[in-house]
Amino acid sequence: MHACRHRAINDGLLAFAERKNTMVRSTEEQRQALRSTWVSVWVNLFLASAQVVIGVYARSQALIADGLHSLSDLVADGVVLFAARHSHAEADDNHPYGHARFETAASLAIGLILVGTGVGMVWAAGLKLHGGESLGAVHPLALVAALLTLAAKEGLFRYMRRIGERLKSSMLIANAWHARADAASSLVVAVGIAANLAGWHSMDAVAAIIVGFMIVKTGWSFSVDAFHSLTDHALDPQEITRIRQTVRTVGGVRGVHKLRTRRMGDWAVVDMHVEVDPHLSVSEGHYIAEQIAARVKEAHRVAECTVHVDPGTVRHLPHLLALPPRAQVQACVLQVLGRAPDALRLHYLESGLELEVELATAMPAAERLQVRLALQAALGALTTQPVRVTLQAHEKD
C-alpha cells in the first residue's frame, strides 16, 4: 500500500513537472476571466450613461459624480482586458519568467485610476459646496437611479469576486472590489440624495465628497499592494512557514536555509538552500532538489522553485574556497602514487577535505598505511584546512 501511494505521489509530481509553463492559465480559466470582465464593461457602460443623464436632469451633483466614477470603471475594465490578453502569453527571450506581472501592473493602474477619480470628485464637489452653487432640491428620480445602481454594483461585485477567487487572480479580485467600492459609493449617494429630498440640500454635495474619499482609499490600497508585488515583496510569513514544512517532507533533507520568496503576478518565485548528506552522489543530490521543486509547486502557488544543495551544514564559502580544487588534488595524488588512481572522490566539508582513493591493485596493510600517510602529508601542504584520506587497494575480480 505504501509503495502504491509513493508511486501515485511520484506520478503526480512528474505530471506537474512536465507542465510547460505553470504561470499560463488554462483556456477555460482565460475564457472565464474575459467573460467576467466583459460583463463588467457592459454593466458599467449602461450605468454610467444612465447616471450622468439622470443626474443632469435631476440636478444631482452626487449622482453625476457616481456616473463619472462608473466611466472610470470602463477604463479599468479596458486595462484588465489588455492585461488578461498579455499576461497569459508564454515566456520568451525578453520575458524569461513569463508575463504574469502584467496582472500586477494592471492592478496598479486600476488603483491609480481610482485615486485620480476620487481626488477629482472631492475637488469638484468641494468647490460647489464652498461656493454654495446648485444646492437646491434634486428630482426624486435621482434616488431611484442611485438605488438601482447600488443593487447592480453589489451583484457585479459578488459575481466578479467569485470568478477571481476561483482563478486566484489578484487583478480580477481588485476589479471586483472596485465594483464593491462603487456599490458603497452608490449607497452614500442614495443617502445624500434622500437627505437632500428631506430638506438638507447641501447633503448631495457632501455625499459626493464622501464618495470621493472612499474611492481614494480603495485605490490607494490597491496601488500599495501592487507596488509591493512589483518590488519583489516576500510572501507572508505563514505561507513561507508552510513552504518550509513542504520541503521537510522530502526524504534526505536535513535542513533548509536562505529561503527567499517574491511575487510574480498571482504566482510566487522561490529559491532556497537545503542541507543533505555530504557523501551523497551528485545525481542523488540533484534528484532530491527536483523532488523539492516539484512538491513545492504542487502544494503551493509557486511557478519557479530553485534549489541549491549544500553538503551537510557547509555554509561558509570562504572556508570552502580555501580548499584545493580537484585539478590540484589529482596532480598531487598522481605525484605520490606515480599513476592515476582507479577512482578518486572528493568531499568538501565543513571539517575540511575528505578523499576516497581506490586502487585496483592488492597492497599489504603496512604499505597501504604508508601510502595513505604520504598522500595526507602532500595534500596537507596545499591547504591549512584538515585533510582526511581513505585508501582502498584491492584487485578487480
Beta strands, then each sheet from edge to edge (+ up, - down):
strand 1: 255-264
strand 2: 267-276
strand 3: 302-311
strand 4: 343-349
strand 5: 352-359
strand 6: 387-393
sheet 1: 1+ 2- 3-
sheet 2: 4+ 5- 6-
end
